[in-house]
């Protein structure tokens, strides 16, 4: 196995730890996540390429459906607004988070499912961050249901280490604490967190 992009990993010293039983891909994912990286297989699986961790993880799966495929696509798209649902021949393709796929699988098996929508702006959060890359912190915050859209001019700042603590704060207080003093302004539009250079 050859690895492309090793220069993206800075020198680091880790304390001695014992990991649970994990497969190779899980171990690599765990190590790379600390550097805000992930990997992609190349060629015949004899090489991997290291790459920046995406702002939002998207899982693609296709499903067989009974009956009218177009109607099923419309219904799933209406119920799962964060996912992208499209027709692929006689099947339905869904691009979305793991949790949405779990619910869709149950729904297509005929089970009754109910989604609970969380009010992001009025929910309270506690977060303690010590010397973590800003990009990784924002990816963590994005798991609350946000999509991060970053202007390329702030990419270098997303690699900077941040330390802060928020206790029982709002989503906006989390974001402000993470970005404080970084020269990045933000705009929260629905579930989209937009980042751009600023004071």
C-alpha positions in Angstrom: 0.0 0.0 0.0 1.4 3.4 -1.0 0.3 6.7 0.5 0.0 9.9 -1.4 0.0 13.2 0.4 2.0 12.4 3.5 3.3 15.9 3.5 -0.1 17.1 4.8 0.6 15.4 8.2 2.9 17.5 10.4 5.2 15.9 12.9 3.4 15.0 16.0 4.0 13.2 19.3 1.2 11.0 20.6 0.9 9.6 24.1 0.9 5.8 24.4 -2.7 4.5 24.0 -4.5 1.2 23.6 -7.1 1.2 20.9 -10.0 -1.3 20.8 -10.1 -3.9 18.1 -10.5 -2.0 14.8 -10.1 -2.8 11.2 -7.4 -1.0 9.2 -9.7 1.6 7.6 -11.1 2.5 11.1 -7.7 2.9 12.6 -6.6 5.1 9.7 -9.7 7.2 9.9 -9.2 7.7 13.6 -5.6 8.8 13.2 -6.3 11.1 10.2 -9.3 12.8 11.9 -6.9 14.3 14.3 -5.3 16.2 11.4 -8.7 17.1 9.8 -7.9 14.6 7.0 -9.5 11.5 5.5 -8.4 9.1 2.7 -9.5 7.8 -0.7 -8.5 4.5 -2.3 -6.7 4.8 -5.6 -6.2 2.4 -8.5 -6.9 -1.2 -7.6 -6.8 -0.5 -3.9 -3.0 -0.6 -3.8 -2.7 3.1 -2.9 -4.5 5.7 -0.9 -4.6 9.5 -1.2 -4.8 11.7 1.9 -7.3 14.5 1.5 -9.0 17.2 3.5 -11.9 16.0 5.5 -15.1 17.3 3.9 -17.2 19.9 5.7 -20.1 17.5 5.6 -20.0 13.7 5.3 -22.4 12.4 2.7 -23.2 8.7 2.2 -24.6 7.5 -1.1 -26.9 4.5 -1.3 -29.5 3.2 -3.7 -32.8 1.5 -2.8 -35.3 -0.7 -4.5 -38.9 0.5 -4.0 -42.3 -1.0 -4.5 -44.7 0.8 -6.8 -44.2 4.2 -8.5 -40.5 5.2 -8.3 -41.2 8.9 -9.1 -43.8 9.1 -6.3 -41.3 7.5 -3.8 -38.7 10.0 -4.8 -41.1 12.9 -4.2 -42.1 11.5 -0.8 -38.6 10.8 0.4 -37.4 14.2 -0.8 -40.2 15.9 1.1 -39.6 14.0 4.4 -35.8 14.2 4.3 -35.0 17.8 3.3 -31.3 17.6 4.1 -30.8 14.6 1.8 -30.6 14.7 -2.0 -33.0 12.1 -3.5 -33.1 11.2 -7.1 -34.3 8.5 -9.5 -31.8 6.1 -10.9 -33.7 3.8 -13.3 -36.0 1.6 -11.2 -34.2 2.5 -8.0 -34.0 5.5 -5.7 -30.6 7.1 -5.0 -30.1 9.0 -1.7 -27.2 11.2 -0.8 -27.3 12.1 2.9 -26.2 11.5 6.4 -26.0 8.0 8.0 -29.0 8.8 10.3 -31.2 9.7 7.3 -30.3 6.4 5.6 -31.2 4.4 8.7 -34.6 6.0 8.8 -35.1 5.6 5.0 -34.3 1.9 5.2 -36.9 1.4 8.0 -39.4 3.4 6.1 -39.0 1.4 2.9 -39.4 -1.8 4.9 -42.8 -0.6 5.9 -42.1 0.6 9.4 -43.5 3.8 10.8 -40.7 6.3 11.5 -40.8 9.8 12.9 -38.1 12.4 12.7 -37.5 14.8 15.5 -36.4 18.2 14.3 -34.1 20.0 16.7 -34.3 23.7 17.1 -30.7 24.6 16.6 -30.9 28.2 17.5 -32.6 27.6 20.9 -30.8 24.4 22.0 -28.0 24.9 24.6 -24.6 23.3 24.1 -21.4 22.8 26.1 -18.1 22.4 24.3 -14.5 22.4 25.6 -11.8 22.7 22.9 -8.0 22.5 23.6 -5.6 23.1 20.7 -7.7 21.7 17.9 -7.7 22.8 14.3 -10.4 25.4 13.7 -11.7 23.4 10.6 -12.1 20.2 12.7 -13.9 22.1 15.4 -16.3 23.6 12.8 -16.9 20.2 11.3 -17.8 18.9 14.7 -20.2 21.8 15.2 -21.6 21.2 11.7 -22.7 17.7 12.9 -25.5 19.4 14.7 -27.2 19.8 11.3 -25.3 22.5 9.5 -23.6 22.8 6.1 -20.3 24.7 6.2 -19.5 26.9 3.1 -16.0 28.4 3.5 -14.5 31.0 1.2 -11.2 29.6 -0.1 -9.4 32.7 1.3 -10.0 31.4 4.9 -8.6 27.9 4.3 -5.3 28.7 5.9 -7.0 30.0 9.0 -9.0 26.8 9.3 -5.7 25.0 10.0 -5.0 27.2 13.0 -5.3 25.7 16.5 -8.0 27.1 18.8 -8.8 26.8 22.5 -12.0 27.8 24.1 -14.9 26.7 26.3 -18.6 27.3 26.0 -20.9 26.1 28.7 -24.7 26.1 28.2 -24.3 28.4 25.2 -26.4 28.8 22.0 -25.3 27.7 18.6 -24.2 31.2 17.7 -22.2 31.5 20.9 -20.4 28.3 19.9 -19.6 29.7 16.5 -18.5 33.1 17.8 -16.2 31.5 20.4 -14.6 29.3 17.7 -14.0 32.2 15.4 -13.0 34.8 17.9 -9.8 36.7 16.9 -9.4 34.6 13.7 -10.3 37.3 11.2 -13.3 35.3 9.9 -16.8 36.6 9.7 -19.8 34.2 9.5 -23.4 34.2 8.4 -25.9 31.7 9.6 -28.6 31.3 7.0 -31.0 28.5 8.0 -28.8 25.4 8.2 -25.9 27.0 6.2 -22.9 28.4 8.0 -21.1 30.7 5.6 -17.5 31.8 6.3 -15.6 34.7 4.7 -12.6 36.9 5.5 -13.4 39.7 7.9 -12.6 41.3 11.2 
